[in-house]
Amino acid sequence: RNVGHLANSAFNPYEAQIVADRQRVRVDESEIKDLIDNIRPDEDLEEGLEPTPPELKVNLLKHQRMGLALMMVSKGSNLIVAPVSLLRQWVAEIESKTKSDVFLSVGIYHGDDKKKMKDFDLMKEYDIVLVSYTTLVQEWKKHFSEDLKEHQHERNYFPNRSRGGKSYVSPFFSRESQFHRIILDEAQAIKNKQALASKAMTYLRAQYRFCLTGTPMQNGIEELYPLLRFLKIQPYCSEEKFRADILTPIKSKTDLYDEYDVKESMKKIQV
């Protein structure tokens, strides 16, 4: 089994990461149990309720302060990926919700402004960088153009990270590119695991990752997997594990899985 994973890791960055992680910490059923057991009701968050940050013009409601307690709040290189129609709205919200004496440098990676962020050293000077899914896919294709061309007939191919940046180095995918926080807005945009947008997001590196979506699942449970893959939620960022523990028991029409198996799978998907 490990040999198969290692062979696959030559082209799949997620499988490669999973293999590396498993060499350090064994992923087993106890980890899944911990994942479920660590879910707490909202009331448990009230003890560590965060106050409204002094930089904001508005007072946060209780549920918003509870949400803030869950988020890692600190300055750093923040990347927001959203549909192009929402980029200006993000800028407007940031400007309207922060006090006038608070300066957050915000850059939209589009048009001539790309020149101001041509490498990651320049990009990380911004507190917040905004980019559309479409532009990010274009950056990903250019950064890995040679490798993608060589394997253009392989639908499931994931470029080898080390083979990128030969004729063009993208500030999003270079070896130096490491964001503090990445937020995917309208994250259902990556629900198709084979879509270029979904693949490209897996190559972004950050300490913290968030998905914002009102429709995480539209047609089937399998659409949750690409979000888990991006979020790197162990052990279900591995498609093999996601299928074995969640997808197959729920969708199976055979007698191999009983009612208990389905309930357990539903519990995990609810978490």
KEKE-3310 file (N, C-alpha, C; in steps of 0.2 Angstrom, whole numbers, plus 5000, padded with zeros to 4 digits):
npx = (5004:5009:5019:5012:5006:5018:5022:5012:5014:5023:5017:5006:5003:4996:4995:5008:5011:5003:5009:5021:5017:5011:5023:5028:5017:5006:4992:4977:4962:4960:4963:4953:4943:4947:4945:4931:4927:4932:4924:4914:4900:4892:4891:4902:4912:4910:4917:4930:4927:4930:4934:4926:4937:4948:4951:4940:4925:4912:4902:4904:4893:4887:4888:4897:4908:4911:4914:4926:4934:4938:4946:4962:4969:4980:4992:4999:5003:4990:4979:4965:4954:4942:4927:4928:4919:4917:4928:4930:4920:4925:4935:4928:4921:4931:4937:4926:4923:4933:4942:4947:4960:4966:4977:4976:4985:4979:4979:4974:4976:4977:4977:4987:4991:4997:5011:5016:5016:5025:5033:5035:5040:5037:5024:5020:5021:5009:4995:4983:4980:4970:4963:4956:4948:4949:4960:4970:4970:4976:4988:4993:4994:5003:5014:5017:5018:5027:5027:5014:5011:5018:5011:4999:4988:4984:4972:4970:4982:4993:5004:5022:5028:5041:5045:5040:5039:5049:5049:5042:5039:5027:5021:5012:5015:5028:5043:5046:5033:5023:5009:5001:4988:4974:4959:4945:4933:4916:4918:4913:4917:4927:4922:4922:4933:4942:4943:4952:4953:4951:4962:4972:4971:4976:4989:4993:5001:5000:4998:4986:4969:4954:4937:4924:4907:4890:4884:4891:4889:4881:4876:4880:4888:4901:4906:4911:4924:4935:4935:4939:4951:4958:4958:4966:4962:4965:4960:4954:4958:4964:4959:4957:4954:4943:4934:4933:4928:4918:4911:4908:4901:4889:4884:4883:4874:4874:4875:4886:4888:4881:4867:4873:4886:4882:4877:4888:4896:4888:4889:4902:4903:4894:4902)
npy = (4994:5006:5008:5010:5022:5030:5029:5036:5048:5055:5062:5068:5080:5080:5067:5065:5073:5067:5055:5059:5065:5054:5047:5054:5055:5043:5040:5035:5026:5032:5045:5049:5048:5057:5068:5069:5069:5081:5091:5104:5111:5127:5135:5132:5140:5152:5156:5160:5171:5183:5200:5214:5219:5233:5240:5240:5248:5244:5236:5219:5206:5194:5180:5183:5186:5175:5167:5174:5170:5157:5159:5162:5176:5188:5199:5197:5189:5188:5180:5181:5172:5174:5175:5185:5195:5198:5204:5218:5221:5215:5223:5235:5232:5229:5242:5249:5244:5246:5257:5274:5277:5266:5257:5246:5238:5234:5224:5221:5208:5210:5216:5230:5231:5219:5220:5226:5216:5206:5196:5185:5192:5205:5204:5200:5211:5217:5218:5211:5202:5201:5190:5182:5167:5163:5170:5165:5152:5154:5158:5147:5138:5144:5144:5130:5126:5119:5106:5102:5102:5092:5081:5082:5074:5067:5066:5065:5071:5078:5092:5090:5098:5103:5104:5116:5133:5136:5143:5153:5161:5161:5172:5166:5153:5150:5144:5151:5156:5157:5159:5167:5166:5159:5162:5155:5162:5159:5145:5134:5134:5125:5113:5102:5090:5087:5099:5113:5124:5118:5110:5119:5126:5117:5118:5130:5137:5139:5144:5144:5140:5144:5140:5148:5147:5145:5135:5121:5108:5102:5093:5081:5070:5068:5080:5087:5083:5089:5102:5097:5093:5104:5111:5103:5093:5081:5064:5065:5072:5064:5055:5042:5038:5046:5041:5027:5028:5037:5041:5028:5019:5027:5029:5016:5002:4989:4974:4975:4985:4989:4996:5002:5006:5016:5025:5029:5034:5045:5053:5057:5064:5075:5081)
npz = (5000:5004:4994:4983:4986:4986:4973:4967:4972:4965:4956:4962:4973:4985:4989:4990:5001:5011:5013:5018:5030:5036:5039:5049:5059:5063:5054:5060:5066:5078:5077:5069:5078:5088:5080:5079:5093:5097:5093:5099:5107:5103:5115:5123:5118:5123:5135:5131:5123:5111:5111:5102:5089:5091:5079:5071:5064:5067:5080:5084:5084:5096:5090:5080:5087:5094:5083:5079:5089:5086:5075:5069:5073:5067:5060:5043:5028:5018:5008:4997:4988:4975:4965:4951:4951:4964:4970:4971:4980:4991:4994:4996:5008:5017:5018:5023:5035:5043:5054:5051:5054:5053:5044:5031:5019:5003:4989:4972:4962:4947:4930:4926:4939:4942:4940:4951:4960:4956:4960:4975:4986:4984:4984:4997:5004:5005:5015:5012:4998:4984:4972:4957:4954:4941:4936:4945:4940:4927:4931:4937:4927:4918:4926:4928:4915:4906:4911:4912:4898:4893:4899:4894:4889:4900:4910:4924:4929:4940:4941:4945:4959:4959:4946:4941:4936:4926:4913:4917:4933:4945:4957:4966:4966:4968:4975:4986:4990:5003:5011:5025:5028:5019:5011:5003:4994:4990:4989:4983:4970:4968:4968:4959:4958:4947:4940:4934:4942:4955:4956:4955:4967:4976:4976:4983:4997:5014:5031:5038:5033:5025:5020:5012:5010:5005:4999:5000:4996:4982:4972:4976:4989:4986:4982:4993:4995:4987:4994:5007:5003:4999:5012:5019:5029:5039:5042:5029:5018:5010:4996:4995:5008:5011:5002:5007:5020:5020:5008:5000:5009:5011:4998:4993:4986:4990:5000:5008:5017:5033:5042:5053:5048:5039:5047:5055:5045:5041:5053:5053:5041:5045:5055)
capx = (5000:5014:5023:5007:5006:5024:5022:5007:5016:5027:5013:5000:5006:4992:4997:5015:5011:5000:5014:5026:5013:5010:5029:5029:5012:5002:4985:4973:4956:4960:4963:4946:4939:4948:4942:4924:4926:4934:4918:4911:4894:4894:4891:4908:4916:4908:4922:4935:4924:4934:4930:4927:4944:4947:4951:4933:4920:4906:4902:4902:4887:4889:4890:4903:4914:4912:4918:4933:4938:4940:4950:4969:4969:4986:4994:5003:5001:4983:4976:4958:4952:4935:4925:4930:4913:4916:4934:4929:4916:4929:4939:4924:4919:4937:4937:4920:4922:4939:4943:4951:4967:4969:4979:4978:4987:4975:4981:4970:4981:4974:4979:4993:4994:5001:5018:5018:5017:5028:5036:5031:5043:5033:5017:5019:5021:5002:4992:4978:4980:4964:4964:4950:4949:4951:4967:4974:4971:4980:4995:4995:4995:5009:5020:5018:5017:5031:5025:5007:5011:5021:5006:4992:4983:4983:4967:4971:4989:4995:5011:5026:5029:5048:5046:5037:5043:5055:5049:5038:5038:5021:5021:5008:5017:5035:5046:5045:5027:5020:5004:4999:4981:4971:4952:4942:4926:4912:4922:4910:4920:4932:4919:4924:4940:4946:4943:4958:4953:4951:4969:4977:4971:4980:4996:4994:5004:4998:4998:4979:4965:4947:4932:4917:4902:4883:4882:4897:4887:4875:4874:4882:4893:4908:4908:4914:4931:4939:4936:4943:4958:4961:4959:4971:4959:4967:4963:4950:4961:4966:4953:4956:4951:4936:4929:4932:4925:4912:4907:4906:4896:4883:4881:4883:4868:4875:4874:4892:4887:4874:4864:4878:4891:4880:4876:4895:4898:4885:4892:4909:4901:4891:4908)
capy = (5000:5012:5008:5013:5029:5033:5029:5041:5055:5058:5068:5071:5084:5079:5060:5065:5076:5063:5050:5062:5066:5047:5045:5057:5053:5038:5042:5029:5027:5036:5052:5051:5048:5063:5074:5069:5070:5088:5095:5106:5116:5134:5138:5131:5145:5159:5158:5163:5176:5188:5207:5217:5222:5241:5243:5240:5253:5241:5231:5213:5202:5188:5175:5185:5186:5168:5165:5176:5166:5151:5161:5164:5183:5191:5202:5193:5189:5185:5179:5180:5170:5175:5176:5192:5200:5200:5207:5225:5221:5213:5230:5240:5229:5231:5250:5252:5241:5247:5264:5278:5278:5259:5256:5239:5238:5229:5224:5216:5205:5211:5221:5233:5230:5213:5222:5228:5210:5201:5191:5185:5197:5211:5202:5199:5218:5219:5214:5207:5201:5198:5187:5179:5160:5163:5173:5160:5146:5156:5158:5140:5135:5147:5141:5123:5125:5113:5099:5101:5101:5085:5076:5085:5069:5063:5070:5066:5072:5084:5093:5090:5105:5104:5105:5122:5139:5135:5149:5159:5160:5164:5174:5162:5146:5149:5140:5156:5158:5154:5164:5166:5164:5159:5162:5154:5164:5155:5139:5128:5134:5120:5106:5097:5088:5087:5106:5117:5129:5114:5107:5125:5128:5112:5120:5136:5135:5144:5141:5143:5140:5144:5140:5152:5144:5144:5128:5116:5102:5104:5087:5074:5071:5068:5087:5090:5080:5094:5106:5094:5092:5111:5112:5098:5090:5074:5060:5065:5075:5058:5053:5035:5038:5049:5036:5021:5029:5041:5041:5022:5017:5031:5028:5009:4999:4982:4972:4975:4990:4989:5003:5005:5009:5022:5030:5031:5039:5051:5056:5060:5070:5080:5084)
capz = (5000:5004:4988:4979:4988:4984:4966:4965:4975:4960:4952:4966:4978:4991:4991:4993:5008:5015:5014:5022:5036:5039:5041:5056:5064:5060:5054:5061:5068:5084:5074:5067:5084:5091:5076:5081:5100:5099:5091:5105:5106:5103:5121:5125:5116:5126:5140:5128:5119:5109:5110:5095:5088:5091:5072:5067:5065:5069:5085:5082:5087:5100:5086:5076:5092:5095:5077:5080:5094:5082:5070:5071:5071:5067:5054:5039:5021:5018:5001:4996:4981:4975:4959:4949:4952:4971:4972:4973:4985:4997:4995:4999:5014:5021:5019:5026:5042:5047:5056:5046:5056:5053:5037:5028:5012:4999:4982:4968:4957:4940:4925:4927:4946:4943:4940:4958:4964:4951:4964:4981:4990:4983:4985:5004:5007:5006:5021:5009:4991:4981:4966:4955:4952:4934:4936:4948:4936:4922:4934:4938:4920:4916:4931:4926:4908:4902:4914:4909:4891:4893:4901:4892:4888:4906:4913:4932:4931:4945:4940:4950:4961:4958:4939:4939:4936:4921:4909:4921:4940:4948:4964:4970:4966:4968:4981:4992:4991:5009:5014:5032:5028:5013:5011:4997:4994:4985:4988:4979:4964:4967:4970:4954:4959:4941:4937:4935:4948:4960:4956:4956:4974:4980:4976:4987:5003:5019:5038:5039:5027:5026:5014:5014:5005:5007:4996:5000:4992:4977:4968:4979:4994:4983:4981:4999:4995:4985:5000:5012:5000:5000:5019:5022:5035:5040:5036:5023:5012:5006:4993:4997:5015:5010:4999:5011:5026:5020:5001:4998:5013:5010:4992:4991:4986:4991:5007:5011:5022:5036:5045:5058:5044:5036:5052:5056:5039:5041:5058:5050:5036:5049:5058)
cpx = (5004:5018:5018:5006:5012:5025:5018:5010:5020:5023:5007:5003:5002:4994:5004:5015:5008:5005:5019:5023:5013:5017:5031:5024:5007:4995:4981:4966:4955:4960:4956:4942:4940:4945:4934:4923:4928:4929:4915:4905:4896:4895:4898:4913:4915:4914:4928:4933:4929:4930:4931:4934:4943:4948:4945:4929:4914:4907:4900:4897:4891:4892:4896:4909:4916:4916:4925:4937:4941:4945:4957:4970:4976:4988:4998:5001:4995:4981:4969:4957:4945:4933:4926:4925:4913:4923:4933:4925:4920:4933:4935:4922:4925:4938:4932:4919:4928:4940:4948:4958:4970:4971:4980:4979:4983:4977:4976:4975:4977:4976:4986:4996:4998:5009:5020:5019:5020:5031:5033:5034:5039:5026:5016:5020:5014:5000:4987:4979:4974:4966:4958:4953:4952:4958:4972:4975:4976:4987:4998:4997:5002:5015:5022:5017:5020:5028:5018:5007:5013:5016:4999:4987:4981:4978:4968:4978:4989:5002:5015:5029:5037:5050:5042:5042:5049:5055:5046:5037:5032:5023:5017:5010:5024:5037:5045:5038:5023:5016:5003:4992:4978:4963:4949:4935:4922:4916:4919:4913:4925:4929:4921:4932:4945:4947:4950:4959:4954:4959:4973:4977:4975:4987:4998:4996:5002:4998:4990:4975:4958:4943:4926:4912:4895:4881:4888:4895:4881:4872:4875:4888:4900:4911:4912:4922:4936:4940:4940:4950:4962:4963:4964:4968:4961:4961:4959:4952:4964:4959:4952:4952:4944:4931:4928:4927:4918:4908:4904:4901:4889:4880:4880:4876:4868:4874:4880:4892:4881:4872:4869:4884:4889:4879:4883:4898:4895:4887:4898:4908:4898:4897:4911)
cpy = (5006:5013:5012:5020:5033:5034:5035:5048:5058:5063:5071:5074:5082:5072:5061:5068:5071:5057:5053:5063:5059:5044:5048:5055:5048:5040:5035:5031:5032:5043:5054:5052:5055:5069:5075:5072:5078:5093:5097:5111:5123:5137:5137:5136:5152:5161:5161:5168:5182:5195:5209:5221:5230:5244:5243:5246:5250:5237:5224:5210:5196:5182:5176:5184:5179:5165:5167:5173:5159:5153:5163:5171:5186:5194:5197:5193:5185:5185:5177:5178:5170:5176:5184:5197:5202:5203:5214:5225:5219:5220:5235:5238:5231:5238:5252:5250:5243:5255:5268:5278:5271:5258:5249:5240:5232:5229:5219:5214:5205:5216:5223:5232:5224:5215:5224:5222:5204:5195:5191:5190:5203:5210:5202:5206:5220:5215:5209:5207:5198:5195:5183:5171:5159:5165:5168:5154:5148:5156:5151:5136:5137:5144:5134:5121:5119:5106:5097:5099:5094:5080:5079:5080:5065:5067:5070:5068:5079:5085:5092:5097:5107:5106:5112:5128:5139:5141:5155:5157:5164:5166:5170:5155:5145:5146:5145:5157:5154:5160:5162:5163:5164:5158:5161:5157:5160:5148:5134:5128:5129:5113:5101:5096:5088:5094:5109:5121:5124:5112:5113:5126:5123:5114:5127:5134:5141:5140:5140:5144:5140:5144:5143:5150:5143:5137:5124:5110:5103:5098:5081:5075:5071:5075:5090:5088:5086:5100:5104:5094:5099:5112:5108:5095:5083:5070:5060:5069:5070:5055:5046:5034:5040:5044:5030:5022:5033:5040:5034:5019:5020:5029:5021:5006:4991:4981:4972:4980:4990:4996:5006:5009:5016:5027:5033:5036:5045:5056:5060:5065:5076:5084:5088)
cpz = (5000:4998:4983:4980:4986:4977:4964:4967:4970:4956:4956:4972:4985:4993:4994:5000:5013:5017:5019:5029:5040:5042:5048:5061:5060:5060:5055:5064:5074:5082:5072:5073:5088:5087:5078:5088:5101:5096:5098:5103:5106:5110:5125:5123:5120:5132:5137:5122:5117:5109:5103:5094:5088:5084:5069:5069:5069:5075:5083:5087:5091:5095:5082:5081:5093:5089:5077:5084:5091:5077:5072:5069:5072:5060:5050:5032:5020:5010:5001:4989:4980:4967:4957:4951:4960:4974:4974:4979:4992:4999:4999:5006:5019:5023:5023:5033:5046:5049:5051:5048:5056:5045:5035:5021:5008:4992:4978:4962:4950:4936:4926:4934:4947:4943:4947:4962:4959:4954:4971:4986:4990:4985:4993:5008:5008:5011:5018:5002:4989:4974:4964:4954:4945:4933:4939:4944:4930:4925:4935:4932:4917:4920:4929:4919:4904:4905:4912:4902:4890:4894:4899:4891:4894:4910:4921:4934:4935:4943:4946:4952:4959:4951:4937:4939:4932:4917:4912:4928:4943:4955:4969:4971:4967:4974:4987:4994:4997:5012:5021:5032:5021:5014:5004:4998:4989:4984:4985:4972:4963:4969:4965:4955:4953:4938:4938:4941:4954:4961:4958:4964:4978:4981:4980:4994:5008:5026:5040:5033:5029:5020:5016:5008:5008:5004:4995:4996:4988:4974:4972:4984:4992:4982:4987:4998:4993:4990:5005:5010:5001:5007:5022:5029:5035:5044:5030:5018:5008:5003:4994:5003:5015:5007:5003:5017:5026:5013:5000:5002:5012:5004:4989:4991:4987:4998:5011:5017:5026:5039:5049:5054:5041:5041:5054:5051:5039:5047:5056:5045:5039:5052:5053)
residu = (ARG:ASN:VAL:GLY:HIS:LEU:ALA:ASN:SER:ALA:PHE:ASN:PRO:TYR:GLU:ALA:GLN:ILE:VAL:ALA:ASP:ARG:GLN:ARG:VAL:ARG:VAL:ASP:GLU:SER:GLU:ILE:LYS:ASP:LEU:ILE:ASP:ASN:ILE:ARG:PRO:ASP:GLU:ASP:LEU:GLU:GLU:GLY:LEU:GLU:PRO:THR:PRO:PRO:GLU:LEU:LYS:VAL:ASN:LEU:LEU:LYS:HIS:GLN:ARG:MET:GLY:LEU:ALA:LEU:MET:MET:VAL:SER:LYS:GLY:SER:ASN:LEU:ILE:VAL:ALA:PRO:VAL:SER:LEU:LEU:ARG:GLN:TRP:VAL:ALA:GLU:ILE:GLU:SER:LYS:THR:LYS:SER:ASP:VAL:PHE:LEU:SER:VAL:GLY:ILE:TYR:HIS:GLY:ASP:ASP:LYS:LYS:LYS:MET:LYS:ASP:PHE:ASP:LEU:MET:LYS:GLU:TYR:ASP:ILE:VAL:LEU:VAL:SER:TYR:THR:THR:LEU:VAL:GLN:GLU:TRP:LYS:LYS:HIS:PHE:SER:GLU:ASP:LEU:LYS:GLU:HIS:GLN:HIS:GLU:ARG:ASN:TYR:PHE:PRO:ASN:ARG:SER:ARG:GLY:GLY:LYS:SER:TYR:VAL:SER:PRO:PHE:PHE:SER:ARG:GLU:SER:GLN:PHE:HIS:ARG:ILE:ILE:LEU:ASP:GLU:ALA:GLN:ALA:ILE:LYS:ASN:LYS:GLN:ALA:LEU:ALA:SER:LYS:ALA:MET:THR:TYR:LEU:ARG:ALA:GLN:TYR:ARG:PHE:CYS:LEU:THR:GLY:THR:PRO:MET:GLN:ASN:GLY:ILE:GLU:GLU:LEU:TYR:PRO:LEU:LEU:ARG:PHE:LEU:LYS:ILE:GLN:PRO:TYR:CYS:SER:GLU:GLU:LYS:PHE:ARG:ALA:ASP:ILE:LEU:THR:PRO:ILE:LYS:SER:LYS:THR:ASP:LEU:TYR:ASP:GLU:TYR:ASP:VAL:LYS:GLU:SER:MET:LYS:LYS:ILE:GLN:VAL)
# end
